[in-house]
Amino acid sequence: MRKILVCLGYATLYLSLSGGFAMAIDQPIPRLITVWGDAEINVAPDKVTLALGVDTWDKDLDTSTKRNDERIREVLRLLSSHQIPSADIQTSYMEVEPTYETRYDKRNNPTEKVLTGYRVQKTVVVTVKDLSKFEEVLSAVQKDGANRLYGVQFATSELRKYRDEARAKAIRAAKEKAEALTREIGQKIGKAYTIEEEQARSWDTSMRNVSQNVASHAEPEGSGSILAPGLIRVNSRIKVSFELE
């Protein structure tokens, strides 16, 4: 009796699977048209991020570290004197690197490496939200504190707003493109079947990856200003598949 029940169970399972497979085959494949929609918005920046570095060297590690700390404190003091909030200042990188000198014999073959000192490097990333202070702040910290400038990045504080705007324009562009294509062959589009957005690149304060690209321009000669923020390009790319009526 047990064997019969087992056989019936397998038969029921087989029929269930077979029925589901048949239904999947019978489902019609939708008639689609797939297009890409692109949009770009040019935005004037309202803030700038600076990556400032302090690099010191000395034969003695403690001396090199002390000198670096003194310069960093001066950078922070200068930023504070220009009303830059502490929340907009971040120490993002620090490295201590021994330096060596290679010794050679009379035949100019390397014989040994001798420790000569220590290089200490620190990076401070600061965001200036008032562009009118940019040149003043940069000049002050480079004169009396930082001895390296690793990067300058102009940005907008309303990036989310402009990305949403660019996305809406890209969707409209995709729809208009699909309508134009189908009109030429005497057809119309129906409702959207799938919508995909191309993955945006990320931006971080280390300035290695930048999604807000700046189209800078040269400042007119004699303008008395080194500031040339240009425009930020905010892009969106959307892939949409529409059903054909």
N, C-alpha and C positions, 0 to 999 in steps of 0.2 A: 504493500500500500504506500509506503514511504517513497519508493521509486517512482510511482505514478504521479504523486504530488510534485516531485522535483521536476519531472518532464513537463507537466502542465505549467509550472512556473517559468521554465525556460521558453516555452511556446508563447506565453503571454508577453514576456519581455521582448521576444523577437518581433511579435506583431506590433508592439508599441513603438519600437525603434523603426521598424519598416514604415509605419504610418507617418512618423515624424519626418523621415527622410523623403518620403514621397511628397509631403506638403512643402518641404523646402525647395524641391525641384520644380514643383508646379507654380511657385511664386514668381511673378514676372519681374524681370530686371528693369528698373526704372530708366527711362530715357532722359539723359542729363546733358547739360552743357556746363563745363567748368571753366571759370575765368579767374584771373588775378586782378585785384584792384590796388592801385598804389596812390599814396598821398604824401605830401611833404608840406610842413608848415615852418616858416622862418620866424624865429622869435628873438627879440632883443634880450640879452642876458641881464639879470639883475643882481648877480653875485659872482664872486670869483674865489677859487680855491688855490692856495699856494702851498707847494711842498718845499719847505726851507730846511737846509742842512747845516750842521755844525761839525766840522772835521778838525780834530786836533791830533798832534803827534808829539811825543817826547820819549827820551830814553827810559824814563821811569813811568810805570803804568799809573801809579797814583797821581803823579803830576799831570799826565795827559788827561786822565779822568777829571781831575779837579778843574783844569782849564776848560774842558768841554762843558762841565756843569755850570761854570761861571758864565760862559757865553750863552748857554741855554736859558739861564735865569735872566740874562739881559734881554734876550729875545722876548721872553714872556713879559718882562717889565714894559718893554716898548709897545708890545701889542696891547697890554692893559692900558697904557697911557693914551692909546688911540681908540679907547672905548670898544675894544674887541672882546665880547663876552667869553668867559672861560669855557663855556659849552661849545664854542666854535673853534677851540684849539685842542689839538690832540698830538701827543708824541706817538708816532706810528712805527718807528724803527730805531734800533740801537745795535751797534756792533763794536766789538773790541777785537782788533786784528794785530797780532805780532808781525813785525817787519824784520826781514833778514837781509844780510849782505853776503854775497857769494865770494869766497876766497879762491884764488887761482895760483897754480904753481908757475915755475919759469917757462913751461911749455904752454901756458895758457889753458891748462886743464883744470876744471873745477875740483877743488879739494874738500871744501867744507862750507856750511852755511852758518853764519854767526848772527845771533840775535842783536838787532840794533836799537829796537824800541817798540813802541806800541801806538797804533792809530785807533782813536776812538771816534765813532761816527754816530750821530743822532739826527733824526728827521722829525720836524714839527710840521704838521698839516694844519693850516689855518684858513677859515672861510671868512671872507670879507663881504658882508651883505650890503654895504654902501659903496658902490663903485667909485664915488667921488674921493674916497679915502685910499683907493688902491695904490696909486703911485706914491703917495706920502708914506704909507705903511711899508711898502716894498723897499723904498729908498732908505728908510730909517733902520730896518732890521738888517739890511745888507751892509750898511755903514758901520754899525756898532755891535752886531751880534752874529748873524748867520754869514757863513762864507761859501755857501752852496745854494743854488736855486735849481731844484730838480724838475719843477713843472709848474705851469700856470694853466688853470682850467676854468673857463667861463661857463656859467650854467644859469638855469632859471629855477626859481623856487616853486613854479607852477607847472612843473613837468607833467604831472598826472593830468592836469586840465588839458594841456596841449596834446598829449598822447590820445586822450579820449576824442578830442576834436579831429585829429588826424585819422583815427580809426573810423570815425563816422564818415569822413570824406572818402576813405578807401572803400568802404562798403558801398557807398553811392556810386563810386567809380566802377566797381565790379558789376553792379546792376545795370548801369548805363552801357557798359561794354557788352554784356550779355544781350541786352535788348537790341543794340545796334547789329550784332552778329546774326541774331535770329530773324530780325526784320528783313535782312537781305535774302533770306531763303523762305520768306513767307510764313514764318512761325512766330510763336510767342513763348515767353518764359512763364512758368507757374511759380509756386512757392519754393523757397530755398530748401535744398535737401541736406547740405552740409555747409558749415562755415568754419574756416580755420584761419588763425592769425600766425604769421611768421614770428618765431621766437625772437624777442628783443634781447640785445646784449646788455649786460649789467655794467654799472659804473661803481667804482669803489674809490675811497680816498687815497689809496696807494698810487692812483693814476696809471695803473697798468692797463686796465680796460676802461674805455670811455665810450659811452653810448651817445653822449651829446657832443657831436662834432661841430667845431667852430670854423666858419668860413671867414677868416680874418682878412682885413684889408689894410694896406699901408696908409699911415696917417699923412696928410698933405704936408709938404715941406714947410717949415716955419710955423707949424701949428702950435708948437710949444708943449706938445703932449706925446707921451709914448704909448698911451692907451689906445688899443685898436681891438675892441672886443668882437666886432663883426656881428654875425647872426648865428643862432643855434638852429640846426636843421633837425626837426622832429619828424621822424618817418613812421609810416605804417604800411604794412602789406597784408592783404586779406585774400584768401582763396575761397571762392564760393561756387558750389554746384547747385544749379537751378534745374527743376524739372521742366521738361518741354511739354507744352499743352498740345 
